[in-house]
Amino acid sequence: MDWICENVEMPKIDTEALAEWIGRVVKSHDRILGPLVYIFCDDNRIIEVNRQFLNHDYYTDIITFDYSRGRMISGDMFISLDTVATNAELVNASYDNELLRVIIHGVLHLCGINDKGPGEREIMEQNENEALAMLCCDDNN
């Protein structure tokens, strides 16, 4: 698992603990963890990626490029730390919790969970909450 920064400072996260957590979440979805790359960036970079690759002209918190094959998940995930901060304020969540939610959101996409169709957003949120609970509970052991 790689953690890269473009135009931002690395967030204060325990990448080793997060990698273990991500592995457990992937396993809980009956998938195998392959190469993942997280690219932390700013809003300028995320909109550039969104325009170039998806023809979307708006800011977003995460863009996931899926290279998975069969049960093995693999992908690149661009995360705008600017949008994570904005969204944390909007939903009255801490920045750290919102960042964790976005980090696992991309993994859940790679596991086959979508959030654009009718009823899919609720399924994604449920899976995010279950994954976050796995991290929370592991801290208490």
C-alpha positions in Angstrom: 0.0 0.0 0.0 1.4 3.4 -1.0 0.6 6.8 0.5 1.5 9.7 -1.8 0.9 13.5 -1.4 0.5 16.0 -4.2 0.4 19.7 -3.1 -0.6 18.8 0.5 1.2 17.6 3.7 0.7 14.0 4.7 -2.2 13.7 7.1 -1.4 12.5 10.6 -2.4 8.9 10.1 -0.9 5.6 11.2 -0.5 4.0 7.8 0.5 0.7 9.2 -2.6 0.4 11.4 -4.8 1.6 8.5 -3.3 -0.9 6.1 -4.1 -3.7 8.6 -7.7 -2.3 9.0 -8.2 -2.1 5.3 -7.0 -5.7 4.9 -9.6 -6.8 7.5 -12.4 -4.9 5.7 -11.4 -6.3 2.4 -11.4 -9.9 3.9 -14.8 -9.3 5.4 -16.1 -8.7 1.9 -14.6 -11.9 0.7 -11.9 -10.1 -1.4 -8.2 -10.3 -1.5 -6.1 -7.2 -1.0 -3.9 -6.2 -3.9 -1.9 -3.1 -4.6 -3.6 0.1 -3.4 -2.3 3.7 -3.9 -3.7 6.6 -1.9 -2.9 10.0 -3.4 -3.7 12.8 -1.0 -4.2 16.1 -2.8 -5.9 19.5 -2.8 -9.1 20.6 -4.5 -7.2 22.0 -7.5 -5.8 18.5 -8.2 -9.0 16.6 -7.6 -11.0 18.8 -10.0 -8.2 18.4 -12.6 -8.4 14.6 -12.3 -12.2 14.7 -12.3 -12.2 16.8 -15.5 -9.4 14.8 -17.3 -10.6 11.3 -16.6 -14.3 11.5 -15.8 -15.4 14.6 -17.7 -16.9 15.9 -14.4 -16.6 19.6 -13.6 -17.0 19.5 -9.8 -15.1 18.9 -6.6 -15.3 15.6 -4.8 -13.7 14.0 -1.8 -12.5 10.8 -3.6 -12.0 9.5 -7.1 -11.3 5.8 -7.3 -9.6 4.1 -10.2 -10.4 0.4 -10.1 -7.8 -2.1 -11.4 -9.3 -5.1 -9.6 -9.3 -8.5 -11.2 -11.6 -11.2 -9.9 -11.6 -11.2 -6.1 -8.3 -9.3 -5.9 -8.9 -5.6 -5.4 -6.5 -3.0 -6.6 -6.7 0.7 -7.4 -5.6 4.3 -7.1 -7.6 6.6 -4.9 -7.2 10.4 -5.1 -8.5 12.1 -1.9 -8.9 15.8 -1.7 -8.0 16.8 1.8 -9.7 20.2 1.2 -13.0 18.6 0.4 -12.7 16.1 3.3 -12.3 19.2 5.6 -15.3 20.9 4.1 -17.4 17.8 4.3 -16.4 17.2 7.9 -17.8 20.6 8.8 -21.0 20.1 6.8 -21.8 16.8 8.6 -20.5 18.0 11.9 -17.8 15.3 12.1 -14.2 15.5 13.0 -11.7 15.8 10.2 -10.0 12.5 11.3 -13.3 10.6 11.2 -14.3 12.0 7.9 -10.9 11.1 6.4 -11.2 7.5 7.7 -14.7 7.3 6.1 -13.3 8.5 2.8 -10.3 6.2 2.9 -12.6 3.2 3.4 -15.2 4.5 1.0 -12.7 3.9 -1.9 -11.9 0.4 -0.7 -15.7 -0.4 -0.6 -16.0 0.8 -4.2 -13.2 -1.6 -5.1 -15.2 -4.4 -3.2 -18.1 -3.8 -5.6 -20.3 -1.4 -3.5 -21.8 1.5 -5.4 -23.4 4.7 -4.2 -25.0 6.3 -7.3 -28.1 4.3 -7.9 -31.4 4.2 -6.0 -30.9 2.9 -2.5 -27.2 2.4 -3.0 -26.1 5.4 -0.9 -27.7 3.9 2.2 -26.0 0.5 1.5 -22.6 2.3 1.1 -23.2 4.2 4.4 -24.0 1.0 6.2 -20.9 -0.6 5.0 -18.8 2.5 5.9 -20.2 2.4 9.4 -19.5 -1.3 9.8 -15.9 -0.8 8.5 -15.4 2.1 10.9 -16.7 0.0 13.8 -14.1 -2.6 12.9 -11.4 0.1 13.4 -13.0 1.5 16.5 -13.3 -1.9 18.2 -9.8 -3.0 17.4 -8.5 0.1 19.3 -10.1 -1.3 22.4 -8.4 -4.7 22.3 
